[in-house]
């Protein structure tokens, strides 16, 4: 009872104190000025929206208040609207009020302010107004994308030629009066964050004014709103915010997270996620509302869920392999606990070459472990783990991964071996090839290959070769025996099974016909006839590269029941001929050539034409040949050749040819050779002396060679070949004669035009030998007698004057060159002496008419000793002049010739001025040609055959020999 009394007393005192405080608060005048005033414009309804709060109210206090609102236009002093708005106000309550304008808000600036007064019955009268809030301008230049906007232009001057532009494009509006124009913009677009430019100007003048219209993107509703927890302590909510509506003048949208059961809310710091602390009162159900808002709009989205159904575990850690062998490995890892010893379901995946090959589920609480089996040796694997909440599956955790390699093992398969037999310097040589083992069968890194060569004829003899990897071939020189070859691959663990092949030293049988094989998109489809008997398999052999490149030998092993296969390779190219050889493998591991095939993956037209040689050209035909044209290296099977012939204008094609039109629209004759082995062709039925053009092109199943360069040929006339048959032998004979003459040039010279005699070897020396000096053989100047000059003329009836004695033609008839006695110098000498006579045909061809040089006797009327020698050159010249002038008097003009006769006197001992008393017998005249000189003024037609000497004058004794 006492306790109850105490409690009652305490309650009454507290209630009294509260009433007293309330009375004091209500009785005091409070300065409740409106705060956080915001003004927005709705262009659709031409309304101003105001929102504000009153922060000065006490907690849990409600008062009835009156708010006086003033609206000004153009400037703050121009108040156009005053209104009192009454409502009940709570602390921090957001109040709203709207006003609709008669004039488009875009046409003028609007300013708003307000003040408040408490109008509550609990407050004693009189009340009083609070201070005015600051003026807030209604920003009518901020709109949403897609809105319709009206823009007004108010001009201080009255002009009718004003134009307005939106981003440089003219817009058209309505003239409200002479000072105001309104422009309505429909469905405005977002252009840039800094706003859209609108300006007006006078036509052909400057800008009068303008504004910046801020167009905001429409605020989107958040998408993919979701909340989850990793540890049942913190919820993380995420969403897709969509487009950012932030502008230079307006900040981005804000997001607020509100939970309705607890009544709590939080302003999110990020645009796309927000954290929420889980309540400690074991709240399991949550109802979240996400509110998105910007200056113009609000959007919201809600979600309701159970906390234990939104558990997203954290990523596992410490994933490690242990006890790794060739085929097994153990993986261990750890996870983050989720309170109350919750169980997690973990998924372990094993990947090889990027593909999942094993997948296992393991339930754990803290530590995980799992044994992986059936692994490949020496293989790289990737193990990865993720976990989920076992009680209720929501999401897998993020993955954690780890690489590891298994250990090596001995190779599990024998190498694929093949051989190629050939004769080198008369010895059989085997080129041995093998393919590297695949990674699955190598079970490690291959270090070397062992090749064991065993002589089957002499089993005790064998040879072992160790070939380091990565070599894949070797060459063996054998004899005529048979050999069995074993090939094994070795890694760090051991050898592979052996591959066995038997070869013989005998050459292979190449007498096999070659067939053709067609290529397809998948490769070459090769087939062969099945072999009856002991065939254990077949091998198809080919080269990947063209024939003109080194062969990269390839082969394919096939079973005994296979008679066809498709050979495919990424190296096959169109227009390249590939050759295939099919071998049968006997039970003794011997290979026998069965068939040959050749084909193209795709045939192409020939890229070049043969080099054609033309021969046997006649007036009606010629022959073409191209024997050196190889057909195996062509881009397709050569089926034959086309011979094109361009005839002369107006000439028709021969019946064997067909008329065709070339790409350049020229007419041509074409002959088709359908035999690819024929490489000669005779073009017949041509016209003589005509120009033709020809070309030879090969053709395949898809086309022919290029028709680019024609060769011209001109046929000769019909008789040219006959003339050639005559002229060529004549030219040949002349050449032989010229060669013989060149070889016998010395002999011809001696016979036809010998050299002048050597005076030292002349026979004249024998005529002037002296008794005192019998060995004297050389003439000296003092031994010479004066020379003589005689004037001759050959016309009939001319007279000869010799030593001053004149004779008529009847007395002396001169028919050949006369010889003149050599005049001795002795005084008492009488009788004929030696003489010399010569003539030079170079000076006078008429002198050549004298057949010989004989002894010309001196007439008895004028013996030489009676003449008397001229002892001085003056007398000699006088006599020469006299005789010369006399002769000119008797020789007709233009018919006189001057012959120069050189005379030699026999040298004697003693006084050379006296003649010997006993002269020797006259010697025979030396046959020197007469030197003929033609004086100036006397040159005329050569003398006739009847010409004769006219006179002779002797030179003085002291003259030199000529």
KOLVEXKOL-852837 format. One record per residue (C-alpha): residue in one letter; residue number from 1; x, z, y. Coordinates in steps of 0.25 Angstrom, whole numbers, m for minus. Each point is the difference from the previous one (the first is absolute). Example, Ala and Ser with C-alpha at 12.3 -4.5 7.8 and 13.67 -1.06 7.14 Angstrom:
BEGIN
a,1,49,31,m18
s,2,6,m2,14
***
This chain:
BEGIN
x,1,0,0,0
x,2,11,3,9
x,3,7,m13,m3
x,4,m13,m7,3
x,5,m1,7,14
x,6,15,m4,3
x,7,m3,m14,m3
x,8,m12,m1,8
x,9,7,6,12
x,10,11,m10,m1
x,11,m9,m12,m1
x,12,m8,4,12
x,13,12,2,8
x,14,5,m14,m3
x,15,m13,m6,3
x,16,0,6,13
x,17,14,m4,3
x,18,m4,m15,m3
x,19,m12,0,9
x,20,8,6,11
x,21,11,m11,m1
x,22,m11,m10,m1
x,23,m7,5,12
x,24,13,0,8
x,25,4,m14,m4
x,26,m14,m6,3
x,27,m1,8,13
x,28,14,m6,5
x,29,0,m14,7
x,30,8,m9,m9
x,31,7,m13,6
x,32,m4,m9,m12
x,33,6,m13,5
x,34,m2,m12,m9
x,35,13,m5,m7
x,36,5,m12,m8
x,37,m9,m9,7
x,38,1,m14,m6
x,39,m8,m13,4
x,40,m2,m12,m8
x,41,m7,m13,2
x,42,m10,m7,m10
x,43,0,m15,5
x,44,m12,m3,m9
x,45,m10,10,7
x,46,8,0,13
x,47,1,16,m2
x,48,9,10,4
x,49,3,11,m11
x,50,5,14,5
x,51,6,11,m9
x,52,5,13,4
x,53,2,15,m5
x,54,m1,14,6
x,55,12,8,m5
x,56,m2,13,8
x,57,m12,5,m8
x,58,3,12,m9
x,59,m1,m1,m15
x,60,m14,m1,m6
x,61,m6,m1,14
x,62,m11,m9,4
x,63,m5,m3,14
x,64,m10,m9,7
x,65,8,m8,10
x,66,m3,m11,10
x,67,10,m11,3
x,68,m1,m9,12
x,69,6,m14,m1
x,70,4,m9,11
x,71,3,m15,m2
x,72,7,m8,11
x,73,2,m15,1
x,74,11,m8,5
x,75,6,13,6
x,76,m2,15,m2
x,77,m7,2,13
x,78,m11,m10,m3
x,79,m9,9,m8
x,80,m11,m8,m7
x,81,m5,9,m10
x,82,m2,16,m1
x,83,m7,6,m12
x,84,m1,15,m5
x,85,1,1,m15
x,86,m4,13,m7
x,87,4,4,m14
x,88,4,12,m9
x,89,15,1,m1
x,90,9,7,m11
x,91,15,2,1
x,92,8,m13,m2
x,93,m13,m8,m2
x,94,1,m15,3
x,95,m11,m4,10
x,96,m5,m14,2
x,97,m7,m7,11
x,98,m3,m15,2
x,99,m4,m8,12
x,100,m5,m15,1
x,101,4,m8,12
x,102,m8,m11,6
x,103,12,m8,5
x,104,10,m4,m11
x,105,10,10,m1
x,106,11,m11,0
x,107,m4,m4,14
x,108,5,13,6
x,109,8,13,m2
x,110,m8,12,m3
x,111,5,14,2
x,112,m6,13,m6
x,113,1,15,2
x,114,m8,12,m3
x,115,m2,15,2
x,116,m7,11,m7
x,117,m9,12,2
x,118,m5,11,m9
x,119,m15,m1,m1
x,120,m3,11,m10
x,121,m11,11,1
x,122,10,11,m4
x,123,9,m3,13
x,124,m6,6,12
x,125,m3,m10,12
x,126,5,m6,8
x,127,9,m9,m8
x,128,11,m8,6
x,129,7,m14,m3
x,130,14,m1,m5
x,131,11,m8,5
x,132,m2,m16,m1
x,133,9,m6,m11
x,134,9,m11,4
x,135,m5,m14,2
x,136,1,m8,m13
x,137,m1,m16,1
x,138,m8,m7,m10
x,139,9,m10,m7
x,140,m8,m12,m2
x,141,12,m9,m4
x,142,1,6,m14
x,143,m9,m7,m11
x,144,0,m3,m15
x,145,3,m13,m6
x,146,m13,m8,m2
x,147,m7,6,12
x,148,m7,m7,11
x,149,6,3,14
x,150,m5,m3,14
x,151,10,m1,11
x,152,m3,0,15
x,153,8,m5,11
x,154,m3,6,14
x,155,6,m8,11
x,156,2,5,14
x,157,m1,m14,6
x,158,m11,m10,m3
x,159,5,m12,m7
x,160,m6,m9,m10
x,161,13,m6,m6
x,162,4,12,m8
x,163,4,m2,m15
x,164,3,10,m10
x,165,9,m1,m13
x,166,1,8,m13
x,167,14,m2,m5
x,168,2,m12,8
x,169,m13,m7,m5
x,170,m11,m1,11
x,171,m13,8,m3
x,172,m13,m3,7
x,173,m10,10,5
x,174,m12,3,9
x,175,0,2,15
x,176,m7,13,2
x,177,1,m2,16
x,178,10,m6,9
x,179,10,12,m3
x,180,m3,3,m14
x,181,2,m9,m13
x,182,m2,5,m14
x,183,7,m6,m12
x,184,m6,3,m14
x,185,11,0,m12
x,186,m6,0,m14
x,187,7,4,m12
x,188,13,3,7
x,189,13,0,m9
x,190,12,9,m1
x,191,12,m8,5
x,192,11,11,3
x,193,1,15,1
x,194,4,m1,15
x,195,m14,m6,3
x,196,m7,m14,4
x,197,2,m5,14
x,198,m12,m4,8
x,199,3,m6,14
x,200,m7,m8,11
x,201,5,m9,11
x,202,m4,m10,11
x,203,1,m14,m5
x,204,13,m6,4
x,205,4,14,5
x,206,6,13,m4
x,207,m5,11,m9
x,208,m10,9,7
x,209,m1,11,m11
x,210,m1,3,m14
x,211,m1,11,m11
x,212,6,3,m14
x,213,m11,1,m10
x,214,4,9,m12
x,215,m6,m5,m13
x,216,2,10,m11
x,217,m1,m4,m15
x,218,m13,6,m7
x,219,3,13,m6
x,220,m1,m1,m15
x,221,m6,10,m10
x,222,12,6,m9
x,223,1,m6,m14
x,224,5,5,m13
x,225,m2,15,5
x,226,5,9,m11
x,227,6,14,m3
x,228,9,5,m11
x,229,9,11,m3
x,230,13,1,m7
x,231,1,16,m2
x,232,m14,5,2
x,233,5,6,14
x,234,m1,m12,10
x,235,m9,m11,1
x,236,5,m13,5
x,237,m11,m10,6
x,238,3,m14,2
x,239,m7,m12,6
x,240,2,m14,5
x,241,m2,0,15
x,242,m2,m15,3
x,243,4,m6,13
x,244,6,8,11
x,245,m9,0,12
x,246,10,6,9
x,247,2,m7,14
x,248,10,2,11
x,249,m12,8,7
x,250,m6,6,m12
x,251,7,8,m11
x,252,m2,m3,m15
x,253,m11,5,m7
x,254,0,15,m5
x,255,m4,6,m13
x,256,m6,14,m3
x,257,m2,5,m14
x,258,m12,10,m2
x,259,m4,8,m13
x,260,m14,3,0
x,261,0,12,m10
x,262,10,8,8
x,263,m4,m6,14
x,264,15,m2,3
x,265,6,m12,6
x,266,14,m5,4
x,267,5,m11,9
x,268,8,m9,m8
x,269,14,m4,5
x,270,1,m13,m7
x,271,m8,m12,0
x,272,m1,m2,m15
x,273,2,14,m7
x,274,m3,15,3
x,275,3,13,m8
x,276,m10,11,m3
x,277,4,13,m5
x,278,m8,5,m12
x,279,m8,13,2
x,280,4,12,m8
x,281,m14,4,m3
x,282,0,m10,m12
x,283,m8,m10,7
x,284,m1,m12,m10
x,285,m10,m9,7
x,286,3,m7,13
x,287,m8,m9,9
x,288,9,m7,11
x,289,m5,m8,11
x,290,11,m9,7
x,291,m4,m3,15
x,292,7,m11,7
x,293,m3,m2,15
x,294,6,m8,12
x,295,m4,m1,14
x,296,m12,m9,m3
x,297,m5,3,m14
x,298,0,10,m12
x,299,0,m2,m15
x,300,0,10,m12
x,301,0,0,m15
x,302,m2,11,m10
x,303,5,4,m14
x,304,m4,11,m10
x,305,8,4,m12
x,306,5,11,m9
x,307,14,5,2
x,308,4,0,m14
x,309,m4,m15,m2
x,310,10,m4,11
x,311,13,4,m5
x,312,11,m10,1
x,313,13,6,m6
x,314,14,m1,6
x,315,10,m9,m6
x,316,8,5,m12
x,317,15,2,2
x,318,13,1,m8
x,319,m4,m11,m10
x,320,13,m2,m9
x,321,4,m6,m13
x,322,7,8,m11
x,323,5,m3,m14
x,324,0,m15,2
x,325,4,m8,m12
x,326,m1,m15,m4
x,327,m15,1,m4
x,328,m5,14,6
x,329,0,8,13
x,330,m6,13,4
x,331,m6,1,15
x,332,m2,13,7
x,333,m7,3,14
x,334,m6,11,8
x,335,m13,1,8
x,336,m5,9,12
x,337,m10,10,m5
x,338,m15,1,6
x,339,m3,15,m1
x,340,m6,8,m11
x,341,9,m7,m10
x,342,m8,m13,1
x,343,3,m11,m11
x,344,5,m14,4
x,345,m2,m13,m7
x,346,13,m8,1
x,347,2,m15,m4
x,348,13,m5,m4
x,349,3,m15,0
x,350,12,m8,m5
x,351,3,m13,6
x,352,10,m11,m4
x,353,3,m12,9
x,354,m11,4,9
x,355,m11,1,m10
x,356,m7,13,m6
x,357,3,0,m15
x,358,m4,14,m3
x,359,m10,10,6
x,360,m2,15,m4
x,361,m8,12,5
x,362,5,14,0
x,363,m7,13,4
x,364,9,10,7
x,365,0,12,10
x,366,14,0,6
x,367,10,m8,m9
x,368,m2,m13,m7
x,369,8,m6,m12
x,370,m2,m12,m9
x,371,8,m8,m10
x,372,0,m15,1
x,373,3,m8,m13
x,374,1,m15,m5
x,375,9,m3,12
x,376,10,m12,0
x,377,15,2,0
x,378,8,m2,12
x,379,m13,m2,9
x,380,m3,5,13
x,381,m13,7,1
x,382,m8,6,12
x,383,m9,13,m3
x,384,m10,5,10
x,385,m10,11,1
x,386,m12,4,7
x,387,m10,12,m1
x,388,m15,3,2
x,389,m8,13,1
x,390,m6,2,m14
x,391,m13,8,4
x,392,m5,m12,8
x,393,7,m13,1
x,394,1,m5,15
x,395,13,m7,2
x,396,14,m2,m7
x,397,11,5,8
x,398,11,m9,5
x,399,10,m5,m10
x,400,14,4,m3
x,401,9,m9,m8
x,402,14,0,m6
x,403,9,m11,m7
x,404,8,2,m12
x,405,7,m8,m11
x,406,0,1,m15
x,407,13,0,m8
x,408,6,m13,m7
x,409,m2,m4,m14
x,410,6,m11,m9
x,411,m6,m14,2
x,412,m12,m2,m8
x,413,0,m15,m2
x,414,10,m11,m3
x,415,4,m10,10
x,416,m6,m13,1
x,417,11,m10,m4
x,418,2,m15,0
x,419,11,m10,m1
x,420,5,m14,5
x,421,9,m8,m9
x,422,10,m10,6
x,423,13,m7,m4
x,424,12,3,9
x,425,13,m7,m3
x,426,m5,m3,m14
x,427,m3,15,m3
x,428,m14,5,m1
x,429,m3,10,11
x,430,m12,10,1
x,431,m5,5,13
x,432,m7,13,m3
x,433,m11,5,9
x,434,m9,12,0
x,435,m11,6,9
x,436,2,14,6
x,437,m9,10,m7
x,438,m12,4,8
x,439,0,14,6
x,440,m10,5,m10
x,441,9,m4,m12
x,442,13,3,7
x,443,m3,15,1
x,444,12,1,9
x,445,11,m8,7
x,446,6,m10,m9
x,447,15,1,1
x,448,5,m11,m9
x,449,m3,m10,m11
x,450,6,m1,m14
x,451,2,m14,m6
x,452,4,0,m15
x,453,4,m14,m5
x,454,0,m1,m15
x,455,5,m11,m8
x,456,m10,m3,m11
x,457,10,m9,m8
x,458,11,11,1
x,459,m8,13,0
x,460,12,8,2
x,461,3,m6,13
x,462,m8,5,13
x,463,3,2,14
x,464,m6,11,10
x,465,m2,m3,15
x,466,m4,10,10
x,467,m6,m6,13
x,468,m3,9,12
x,469,m14,0,6
x,470,m6,m7,7
x,471,6,m12,m6
x,472,m10,m8,m8
x,473,8,m11,m7
x,474,13,m3,m7
x,475,7,m12,m6
x,476,6,m1,m14
x,477,9,m10,m6
x,478,m3,m2,m15
x,479,5,m9,m11
x,480,m8,m8,m10
x,481,m5,13,m7
x,482,m13,7,1
x,483,m1,12,8
x,484,m9,12,1
x,485,m1,7,14
x,486,m5,14,3
x,487,m3,4,14
x,488,m3,15,4
x,489,m2,7,13
x,490,6,13,3
x,491,m3,11,10
x,492,5,14,2
x,493,m8,5,m13
x,494,3,m11,m10
x,495,m3,m14,m4
x,496,m12,m8,m2
x,497,m5,m7,m12
x,498,8,m13,m3
x,499,m4,m14,3
x,500,5,m10,m11
x,501,2,m15,2
x,502,7,m10,m10
x,503,8,m12,6
x,504,7,m11,m7
x,505,12,m8,4
x,506,m7,m13,m3
x,507,m6,m8,12
x,508,m15,1,2
x,509,m9,m12,m3
x,510,m3,m6,13
x,511,m8,m12,m6
x,512,m13,5,4
x,513,m10,m8,8
x,514,m4,5,14
x,515,m14,2,3
x,516,m7,3,13
x,517,m7,13,5
x,518,m10,2,11
x,519,1,11,10
x,520,m12,9,5
x,521,m2,10,10
x,522,4,11,m10
x,523,13,m8,m5
x,524,3,m9,m11
x,525,m8,0,m12
x,526,9,m3,m12
x,527,m4,m3,m14
x,528,7,m5,m13
x,529,m3,m3,m14
x,530,0,12,m10
x,531,11,0,m9
x,532,m3,3,m15
x,533,10,8,m8
x,534,8,12,4
x,535,m1,0,15
x,536,0,14,5
x,537,m3,m3,15
x,538,3,m10,11
x,539,8,m1,13
x,540,m3,m8,12
x,541,12,m3,9
x,542,0,m5,14
x,543,8,0,13
x,544,m7,6,13
x,545,8,m8,10
x,546,1,m15,2
x,547,9,m9,m8
x,548,10,m2,11
x,549,2,15,1
x,550,7,9,m10
x,551,m9,4,m11
x,552,m6,14,m1
x,553,m4,0,m14
x,554,m13,6,m4
x,555,m7,2,m13
x,556,m13,6,m6
x,557,m1,6,m14
x,558,m13,m3,m8
x,559,m6,4,m13
x,560,m1,m8,m12
x,561,m14,m3,1
x,562,1,m5,14
x,563,0,m15,3
x,564,m2,0,16
x,565,3,8,12
x,566,m1,0,15
x,567,14,0,7
x,568,m2,6,14
x,569,11,3,10
x,570,0,3,15
x,571,12,m9,1
x,572,m8,m13,m4
x,573,m1,m10,11
x,574,m8,m13,2
x,575,7,m13,m2
x,576,11,6,m9
x,577,2,m4,m15
x,578,1,11,m10
x,579,4,m2,m14
x,580,m4,9,m11
x,581,6,1,m14
x,582,m8,6,m12
x,583,8,7,m11
x,584,m5,5,m14
x,585,7,13,m5
x,586,2,0,m15
x,587,1,13,m9
x,588,15,m1,1
x,589,m1,2,15
x,590,4,m15,2
x,591,m6,m8,12
x,592,m4,m15,m2
x,593,m4,m9,11
x,594,m14,m5,m3
x,595,m5,m7,13
x,596,4,m3,14
x,597,m10,m1,12
x,598,1,m4,15
x,599,m10,2,11
x,600,m2,3,14
x,601,m8,12,6
x,602,m6,m11,10
x,603,5,m14,1
x,604,3,m6,14
x,605,2,m13,5
x,606,15,m5,0
x,607,7,4,12
x,608,11,m11,0
x,609,1,m15,m5
x,610,11,m6,m9
x,611,12,m7,6
x,612,m3,m14,m2
x,613,11,m11,m2
x,614,m4,m14,2
x,615,8,m11,m8
x,616,m2,m15,m4
x,617,m5,m5,13
x,618,m5,m14,m1
x,619,m9,m8,9
x,620,m12,4,m9
x,621,3,13,m6
x,622,9,13,0
x,623,2,12,m9
x,624,m3,14,3
x,625,7,12,m8
x,626,0,15,1
x,627,7,4,m13
x,628,5,13,6
x,629,m13,6,4
x,630,m2,14,m8
x,631,m14,3,m4
x,632,2,14,m6
x,633,3,6,14
x,634,m13,m6,6
x,635,m11,9,4
x,636,m9,m6,m10
x,637,0,m9,m12
x,638,3,m14,4
x,639,m10,m10,m5
x,640,5,m12,5
x,641,4,m8,13
x,642,m6,m8,11
x,643,7,m12,6
x,644,m5,m3,14
x,645,3,m14,6
x,646,m3,m4,14
x,647,m1,m15,0
x,648,2,m9,12
x,649,m13,m3,9
x,650,m10,m8,m7
x,651,6,1,m14
x,652,m9,4,m11
x,653,3,11,m11
x,654,5,m5,m13
x,655,m11,2,m11
x,656,8,11,m7
x,657,0,8,13
x,658,m13,6,7
x,659,m2,0,15
x,660,0,14,6
x,661,0,6,14
x,662,10,9,4
x,663,m2,13,9
x,664,4,m7,12
x,665,m10,m11,m2
x,666,10,m11,m5
x,667,m4,m9,m12
x,668,10,1,m12
x,669,0,m5,m14
x,670,2,11,m11
x,671,4,m1,m14
x,672,m1,12,m10
x,673,10,3,m11
x,674,m7,9,m9
x,675,13,3,m9
x,676,8,11,6
x,677,12,m5,m8
x,678,0,m14,7
x,679,10,0,11
x,680,2,m14,3
x,681,m10,m11,6
x,682,1,m14,4
x,683,m7,m5,12
x,684,m4,m15,m2
x,685,m8,m11,7
x,686,7,2,13
x,687,1,m11,11
x,688,14,m4,5
x,689,6,4,13
x,690,m11,11,1
x,691,1,15,4
x,692,m6,10,m9
x,693,m1,15,0
x,694,0,9,m13
x,695,0,14,m4
x,696,m1,7,m14
x,697,m8,13,m1
x,698,m2,9,m13
x,699,m13,6,m2
x,700,m6,12,m8
x,701,m14,5,m3
x,702,m2,5,14
x,703,7,m11,9
x,704,11,m9,3
x,705,13,1,8
x,706,1,m2,15
x,707,m2,m14,6
x,708,10,1,11
x,709,12,m9,0
x,710,m2,m14,m5
x,711,12,m9,m3
x,712,1,m14,6
x,713,5,m12,m8
x,714,1,m15,4
x,715,m1,m10,m11
x,716,10,m12,2
x,717,m3,m15,0
x,718,m1,m8,m13
x,719,14,m6,1
x,720,8,11,5
x,721,3,5,m14
x,722,6,m14,m4
x,723,9,0,13
x,724,4,14,m4
x,725,4,m5,m14
x,726,9,m11,6
x,727,6,8,12
x,728,3,12,m8
x,729,9,m7,m10
x,730,7,m8,12
x,731,3,13,7
x,732,5,6,m12
x,733,10,m12,m2
x,734,4,0,14
x,735,4,15,m1
x,736,8,m3,m13
x,737,8,m11,7
x,738,2,9,12
x,739,5,11,m9
x,740,9,m9,m7
x,741,6,m6,13
x,742,2,14,5
x,743,8,3,m13
x,744,8,m13,1
x,745,2,0,15
x,746,15,0,m2
x,747,0,m12,m9
x,748,m10,m8,9
x,749,9,3,12
x,750,12,m6,m7
x,751,m8,m12,m4
x,752,m8,m3,12
x,753,7,6,12
x,754,14,5,m3
x,755,8,7,10
x,756,10,m7,9
x,757,14,m2,m7
x,758,10,11,3
x,759,12,m7,7
x,760,10,9,m7
x,761,m5,m7,m13
x,762,m2,m14,5
x,763,6,m12,m8
x,764,5,m5,13
x,765,11,9,m1
x,766,6,m8,m11
x,767,2,m12,10
x,768,9,7,10
x,769,10,7,m10
x,770,14,m1,5
x,771,13,m2,m8
x,772,7,10,7
x,773,m11,10,m1
x,774,m8,m3,m13
x,775,m7,13,1
x,776,m6,m3,13
x,777,m15,0,m1
x,778,m6,4,13
x,779,m1,m9,12
x,780,4,4,14
x,781,m4,m4,13
x,782,13,m9,2
x,783,m2,m7,m13
x,784,m13,m6,5
x,785,m1,m14,5
x,786,m9,m3,12
x,787,m15,m2,m4
x,788,m7,m12,3
x,789,m14,m3,5
x,790,m7,m12,m3
x,791,m13,m5,6
x,792,m9,m7,m10
x,793,m14,m7,1
x,794,m8,m4,m12
x,795,m9,m11,7
x,796,1,m14,m6
x,797,10,m9,7
x,798,8,11,6
x,799,15,m1,1
x,800,11,9,m5
x,801,12,2,9
x,802,11,7,m8
x,803,13,4,7
x,804,m3,m10,11
x,805,m2,m12,m9
x,806,m14,m6,1
x,807,m7,m6,m12
x,808,m13,m7,m1
x,809,m10,4,m10
x,810,3,m12,m9
x,811,14,4,m1
x,812,m2,14,m4
x,813,m13,5,m6
x,814,m1,15,0
x,815,m9,6,m11
x,816,5,13,m3
x,817,9,11,8
x,818,14,m5,1
x,819,12,8,m2
x,820,11,1,10
x,821,15,0,m3
x,822,7,12,4
x,823,10,m4,10
x,824,14,5,m2
x,825,9,5,11
x,826,13,m7,m5
x,827,4,m11,9
x,828,5,m10,m11
x,829,m11,3,m10
x,830,m8,m12,m4
x,831,m11,m2,m10
x,832,m13,7,m3
x,833,0,15,1
x,834,m10,11,m5
x,835,m13,0,6
x,836,m12,10,1
x,837,m14,m4,2
x,838,m13,10,1
x,839,m13,0,7
x,840,m10,11,3
x,841,m14,m3,m3
x,842,m4,12,9
x,843,3,m8,12
x,844,m4,m14,m4
x,845,m9,m2,m12
x,846,2,m15,2
x,847,14,2,m5
x,848,m5,5,m13
x,849,m3,m15,m3
x,850,15,m2,m3
x,851,1,2,m15
x,852,14,4,m1
x,853,13,2,7
x,854,10,m11,m4
x,855,14,m5,4
x,856,m2,m9,12
x,857,12,m9,2
x,858,5,m4,13
x,859,0,m15,3
x,860,14,m7,0
x,861,m2,m4,14
x,862,1,14,5
x,863,9,8,m9
x,864,1,15,3
x,865,15,0,3
x,866,m2,m11,11
x,867,m10,9,7
x,868,9,9,5
x,869,m3,15,1
x,870,m5,5,13
x,871,11,11,4
x,872,m9,7,10
x,873,m14,5,1
x,874,m2,m7,13
x,875,3,m14,m7
x,876,m9,4,m12
x,877,m11,4,10
x,878,1,m13,7
x,879,0,m8,m12
x,880,m12,8,m5
x,881,m7,m2,13
x,882,3,m15,0
x,883,m4,m2,m15
x,884,m12,8,2
x,885,m4,m8,13
x,886,2,m13,m8
x,887,m8,5,m11
x,888,m11,4,9
x,889,0,m14,5
x,890,m3,m6,m13
x,891,m9,11,m6
x,892,m15,m1,5
x,893,m5,12,8
x,894,m5,11,m9
x,895,7,m5,m13
x,896,14,4,1
x,897,5,12,m8
x,898,14,7,1
x,899,7,4,m13
x,900,11,10,0
x,901,10,m3,m10
x,902,11,10,m3
x,903,13,m5,m5
x,904,12,7,m7
x,905,14,m5,0
x,906,10,4,m11
x,907,9,10,5
x,908,15,m3,m1
x,909,13,7,2
x,910,8,m2,12
x,911,m4,m6,13
x,912,m15,m1,m1
x,913,0,m10,11
x,914,6,m11,m8
x,915,m7,m7,m12
x,916,6,1,m14
x,917,8,m12,m4
x,918,m5,0,m14
x,919,m15,4,1
x,920,m7,4,m13
x,921,m11,m8,m6
x,922,m13,2,7
x,923,m8,10,m6
x,924,m15,m1,m3
x,925,m9,4,11
x,926,m6,13,0
x,927,m15,m1,m1
x,928,m4,8,13
x,929,m13,m3,7
x,930,1,m7,13
x,931,m3,9,12
x,932,m10,m7,9
x,933,m2,4,14
x,934,m11,m6,9
x,935,4,m1,15
x,936,m10,4,10
x,937,m8,m12,4
x,938,2,m7,m13
x,939,m9,7,m8
x,940,m11,m9,m6
x,941,m6,m5,m13
x,942,10,2,m11
x,943,8,m13,m3
x,944,m4,m9,m11
x,945,6,m3,m13
x,946,9,m12,6
x,947,7,9,10
x,948,15,m1,1
x,949,12,6,7
x,950,3,m6,14
x,951,13,6,4
x,952,10,12,m3
x,953,9,7,9
x,954,11,9,m4
x,955,2,14,6
x,956,14,4,6
x,957,10,6,m10
x,958,0,14,6
x,959,m15,3,m3
x,960,m5,11,m10
x,961,m6,m4,m13
x,962,m15,1,0
***
